[in-house]
Amino acid sequence: LHHKNETTQTTTCTKSLPLQSDPRVHTFFDAINDMLHEEWDRASSKLNSRRPSIAGSVEESSGDSMEVLGSALSQLGNSMEGRFTELRTIQKMTQAINEGMLLNDVLEHVWMHFREIIPYNRIGFSLIDGESVTAVWAKSDSTTLHIGKGFSMLLAETSLPSVIDSKRPRVLNDLEAYYQENPQSDSTRRILLEGGRSSLTCPLISNGKPIGFMFFTRQVYSFLILFVIACSFNRSTYSGTHVELFIHLAGQLAIIVEKSRLYEGLLQEQQRSEALLSNILPPRIAQHLKRAPSGIGPTIAEAYDDVSILFCDMTNFTIMSCSIPPESLVDYLNRVYSTFDRLAGRLGVLKVKTIGDAYMCACGVPEYDENHVCAIADMALQMMQVFPTVAPPHNVDSHRIALRIGIHCGPVVAGVIGKKAFSWDMWGTTVNTASRMESTSLPGRIQVTNNVRERLGSRYVCEGRGIVAIKGIGDVCTAFLVDKVAQCLFQIFDY
């Protein structure tokens, strides 16, 4: 009216005078304005507060055009509010998965937010795995779950294939009657035990392929595959409206679930790769390599001023390896060195590598340990103790196999070399001397340099061996590490 001339305004206002005098008009205009701003609750309150008849249905209203208009506006507001609630729920789900949520997080999000559009007390989630359908997640307001994580059935032994073929949610509003007609349905029996009486089963399909089912429940929830089922203590809980709602949501939900599964799989692969890298390299070195720019080869080199090095090998190993099958040989070495690995982990010693039957470990690198000499000595003594407990291969005389160990301490250089099958290793005179201590030791003995003996002090029992000529190094004063003083005292007291 503001765009018309004054004469037209006067004429129009005169004709509209009865309409303007109706107090409901102002209510309608205010409610429409609230709807435009998505203030659905406020609009509904205004439509119901002025005149009780406004909230009535269009079919039940009298011939009063204003009453019909009010009913239509009220229904429109309720419908739009429901639609916007659905859209907000989907938006929240999409935002959550884009933030990198795992599958369990997505399902927890469904549990928290789908109550706005679907009545339930329980949700279950199952995935199709080949010919089987397996429950991977379930949650209920009650404490009893008869279909929980891990519950699995052959897909062909269920009624779910027909749901997949129809590509539509299935409503069962009387599960007791359904079970009487299908007493072989173990899943229905379990749902009834949980208290469910009505269910809505929705297949989830991604890229034309069924991936599972979800189940929603008012008090109970069922298993099944990635279907959304809702079960309630009240019969006739679900209707065509819920079916259409799930058809609208299922596509988006299936995409979200599939993306979360892919993200979870990627995360698991990353964790496995990191665990493998940590088993190959010291943790700090592994972290350094992971932070290196893509395409740049590992170039790590560090000098350490004070490190203890241990070398160990088996006497008569070459003869034994020629007399037993390869599988028996590898199995024996694996059992022996796995035992040593456990010792190293317990004592804070770092396994460096194995070369044939030789085992190398160190302490004080890459993280410094002021007690590294004592720790490596304890490692050597315990290796000698546990070695006889590892059964040798069949037909091999255990008395002919013995350990020979050598220890030295001092400065080393350590780093990662190679671009393929790279490894972390150590070099220097200290490493060479420790290796020579092992090769010139005697079967069943632990040979140490005089430097190691002096640093062990009175806490360990050593017996002097004298001067040993070491190739490439010269004459070295050595000793045999025999035991720890505390252990010797215990043996005396026991005696």
N, C-alpha and C positions, 0 to 999 in steps of 0.2 A: 504493500500500500504506500510505502514511502516513495516509490518511484512513479506514482500516478499523480495526476493533477488534483487540485483542491476539490473540484466538482465531483470527480470520480470518487475521491476519498469520502466525501460527504454521503454520496449515494450508497457506497458500499458499506460504510459504517452504519447507515440507517437500516439497511437490509440485514446486517449481521448483528444488530442490537440484541436480539433474543439469545444468540449464541454466546456473545460476550458476557451476558448476564449470568450464564451458567458457571458456577464456581469450579466445576470440574475442568473447564478449559485451562485455567491457570495451572492446575495440577498436571494436566497432560503436557503442557509446554515445559514445565519444570522437569518432569520425568524424562521427556525426550532429550532435553539438554543434558541431563545426567547420563543418559544412554550414550550420547555422543562423546562423553568423557569417560565412558566405560565404568561409570559408578552404578553398577547393576543393583547392588543391595539398596542404595539410596533411592533409586528409581522405583524399585518394587515396593519399598516402604511408603512412598508418596502415593502410589496407585492404590494401595490397600488402606491408607489412613483416612482419605477424604470420604469415600463412599464404599461401603461394603460390597455393593453390586459391581463395582469396577473390576474386582478381582475374579468375577465369575467367568465361566467359559463362554465363548461366542455362541455355542449351541444353546446354552441354558439361559442366555440373556433375553430380556423382553424386546419389544420393538423399539425401545428408546435408542436412537442412533448413537447418542453419546455413551450409553452403556456398552453398546457393541464396540465402539471405538476404544473404550477403556480396556475391555477384555482383550481385544486384539493387541493393544500396546503391551499389556501385561504379559501375554503369551510370547510376544516378540522379544520382550526383554529377557524372559526366562530362557528362551531358545538361544539368544545371542550370548547370554552369560555362560550357558553350557558350552557353546562352541568356543568361546574365548578361553574357557577353562581347559578344554582339550588342547587348544593351540599352545597355551602356556605350559602345559604338562610336557608336550612334545618338545617345545623349545628348551625346557630345563634338561630333558634327556639328551638332546643333541649337544647342548653346551657341555654337559657332564662328560660325554664320550670324547668330545673334541679336546677336553682337558686331560685326556689320557687315562680314563678310568678303566680298571680291570673289570672282568666279567662280574665278579662278586660285587664290586662297587656299583655297577650298573643295576644289578638286581636289587641291591639294597636301596638304590635310588627309586626304582619302581615301587618297592614296598612302601617307601615313605610318601610318594607323591601321587600314586594312582588312586588312592582313596578319594581324591577329589572328583573322580569321574566314574569309578567302579566300586561297588560295595564288596568288601571282602574282609576276612579275618585270617586268611592263609593264602600264600602264593607258593606254587611249586614250579620248578623249571627243569626240563629234561631235554637232552640232545639226542639226535639220531646218529648212531655210530655203526655204520655198515648195516647189518641186519638187525641190530638191537636198538632199543631205546633206553637211555640211562638217565636217572635223576641226578642232576649235578648241584641242585640248590633247592632248599625249601625253608620256609619260615612261617610261623603261626603264632597267633596270640596265645594259644594253648600250649601246653608243654609236651603233649604226646604227638609223635609223628610216626605213623605206620608206613609211610612212603617217604624216606629221607634220602640223603646223598648216597649214591652208590647202588640204589635199587635199580635193577635192570631186568628187562623182558625182551623176548624176541618180538620184533615189530609185527610179524605175521600172526602172532598169537593174540594180538590185541585188535580192537576195533578202530585203531588210529589210521590205518591205510585208507579207510573210507572217508575220514576227515580230510586227509591229504588230497584225495581225489576230488573232493567237493570244493576244496580251497576256501571253505567258509567255516566259521566257528560253529560248533555243535552245542546245542542247549539240551541238557537233561535236567528237567525240573522235578523229577521223581526218581531218585537213584535207587530207592528201595524196590520200586516196581521194575526198574531196568535190571537190577541184580536178580530178581526172581525170574526174569525172562532169560538172563545170561548168567547162570550160576557159576560158570567157568571163569568169569572175570575176577581175577585175584586183585587187580587194582581197584575195582569198584568195591570189593569187600573191605579192603583196607581203608578206603575213603569213608565208608559207612562206619567203620570202627572209630574213625576220627570225629564222627558226628556230622559229616556232610550229607546234605539232602538234595541239593541242587548244584549243577555244575555247568560251566561254560568252558569248552575246550577250543583253543584257537591255534591252528597251525601257523608256524612262522616260516616264511619262504623267502630266500635270498637269491637273486639272479635266477629265478625259476626253479631253484632246487630247495626242497624242504630240509630244514636244518633242525627242527625240533618243535616243541610245544611249551606253552605256559598255562598254568592253572591258577585261577583266583577263587577264594573261598571266604564265606562270611565267618565261618568258625573253623573250617578245615581246608586243607589243600591236598591235592593229589600229586602224584609224580608225573609221569609221562615225559615226552620229549619237549623240545622247545615250544610247548603249547602254553597258552595262558588259560588256566582253568580256574573258575571261581566256584567254590562250593559253599553252601550255606545251610544252616539248620532250618531255614524257612524254605518251603517249597515255592515254586514259581517265582524264584528270585530274579531270573534272567529272562529277557524277552528279545524281540526283534530289534529293539533299540540298542541293546548291548551288542547284538551281533553286528549291526551296522557300525557301531562305534569301534569294535575291534577290527573290522575290515579296514576302517579308516586308519587305525593305529598300527596294525600288524606290520605293514610294509616298512614303516619308519622304524619300528621296534626291531624287526629282523635285521635291518641294516646296522642299527646301533649294536645289537648283540654280535653280529658277525665281525664288525670292526673291533669290538672289545676283545673278541677271541683272538683275532690276528695280532692285536697289540700285546695281549697276554703271551701268545706264543713267541712273539719277537722278544719280549722281555725275558722269557725263560731261556731262549737261545743265547741271549746276551749274558745271562747269569752263568750258563754252562761254559760259555767261552771264557768268561772272567775266572771261573773256578779252575778251568784247565790251564789258563795262563799263570795263575797263582801257584799251581802245582809244579810248573816248569821253572818259574822264576821266583826269586824272593818277592814278597808282597810290595815292598817299596819300589823295586825295579819294575814290576808289572804295572804299577800305577803310573810310573814315568812313561812307559811305552804307550799306555792307553791315551795319555795326554799329548803324545807326539802328533804333529800335523800329518794328515793323510798323504801317503806317497813318499814320505821321508823315512829312510831306513833307520833302524835303531843304532844310535851312536852314543853309547854310555861307557865312560871310563872314569874310575875313581881310585884314588890311592888311600890305603888304610895303613896306619902306622903300627898297629899291634893286633895281630890275629893269630889264632891257634888253628893248625891244620892237622887232620888225621887221614892217613891212608891205610887201607886194609885189603888183604887178598887171602885166597885159600891156597894152601900147599897141596900139591898133587892134583890140582884142578884139571890140568891138561890131560893127564892120564885118565881121570874119571870121565871127562867129556867125550873121550873116544870109545868108552865102553858101555854107555847107556844111550837110550833113544833120545832124540832131540826134545821131545815133549817132557820127558822126565827131567832132563837137564834144566830146561827153562822153568819148569814148575819148582824145582829145588831152589834155584837162584831167586825166584820170586818170593818164596816163603822166607828165605834167609834175609833178603834185603827189605822186605816188608816189615819184618821184625825189627831190623835196624832203624827203619823209618819211624816206627812208633817210639823207639827209644829216643831218637833225635828230637821228635816233637815234644816229648815229656821233659827233656833236659834243656831245651832251648838251643839245640844245636842245629845248624843248617846243613841239610844234605845238598851237596854240590852236583855230583854226578856219579854214574857207574861206568866203568870201562872194562868190558869183559867180566872177569870175576873180581875186579878191583872196585872198592867203594871209597868215595872221598867225601868228607864232611868238614865243616869249619865252624868256629864260634868267634863272635866279636865282629861279624860282618854280615850284612851291610849295617846293622845296628850295633853300636859298641856295647860290650859287656865287660865290666871290670873283672868279673870272675871267669873269663873265657878259658883260661888255662885249666882251672879246676873242673869246669863243665866238660871240656874235651877229654880230661883224664877219666871222669866218671863215665863218659860215653864209652871209652875204650874198655874199662873194667867190666861194664855191664854187657858189652858185646861179647866178651870172652865168656861171661856167665851164661848168656842165653843161647849162644851158638850150638852147644851140644844138645839143647832141647829140640832143635829142628831136625826131624828125622831125615836121614839121607835117602837117596833113591834106592830101590830094591837092588840087592846084590852088591852094594857098595859098602866097604868096611869103614865105619865111622871113625875108627882109630887112625885111618890113613889120611883123613881130612882134618886140617887144623887151620886156625886163623893166624895171620901174621900182621902185626899192627906197628905203625910208626907215627910219631908225633913230633912236631916242631912248631915254634911260634916266632913271630916277627912281622915285618912289613910286607905287604902284598899290593899288587895292582889287580883290580877286578873290573869287569865290564861285559857288555853284550857284543858278540861278533856275528857277522853273517846277516844276510837278508832273507834267506830261506832256511828253515829248520834252525833258526838262531838259538844260541844258548848263552848263559851267563857263566863265566869262568874266571879263574884266578891264575896269575903268573908271578914269577919272581923267584929269588933264591930261597925264600922261605918255603915255597911250594916244592921246589926241587929237593930241598933237604928233607922235608917230611916224606916225600916219595922214596928217597934213598934210605931213610930210617926204616921204612916198611920192607923194602927189598933186601936189606942186610940184616933184618931181624931174624929170630928163630921161630919155628912153629910153636904156637901156643904162647908166645911172648909179646910184650908191648915195649918196643924200644923207643926211648926218648932222648933228646939232646940234653946236654948238661944245662943249657939255658932253661929248658922246661923243668928239669929236676930241681934247680934252685928256686924257681918261682912256685913250685908246689910246696916246697919247704917241709916242715915237720908234719903236715897234715896227711901226707901220703908216704907209703913205704916204697923205697926204691933200692935196688942193688946195683952197684957200679959194674959196668962191663969193660970199661977201659977205652982205648983209642981204636976207632974203626976207620979204615981208609974208605972215603966216599968218592966215587968217580965224579970228576968235574968240580969237586969242592975241596978235597984234601982230607987230612986227618981230623976226625971229629971225636970229642970225648962224649961217650954215650952211657946210658944206664937202662935197666929194665924196670918198668913200673910194675909193682907187685900187687899192691892193695892200698886201701884207704885205712888210715890209723884207727878210726872209729870201728871199722869192721874187724880189724885185728883184735881190738880190745874186747869186743863182743865174743869173739871166738875163744879168747882166753878165759873170760868169765863162764862161758858155756862149758868149757873143759873142766 
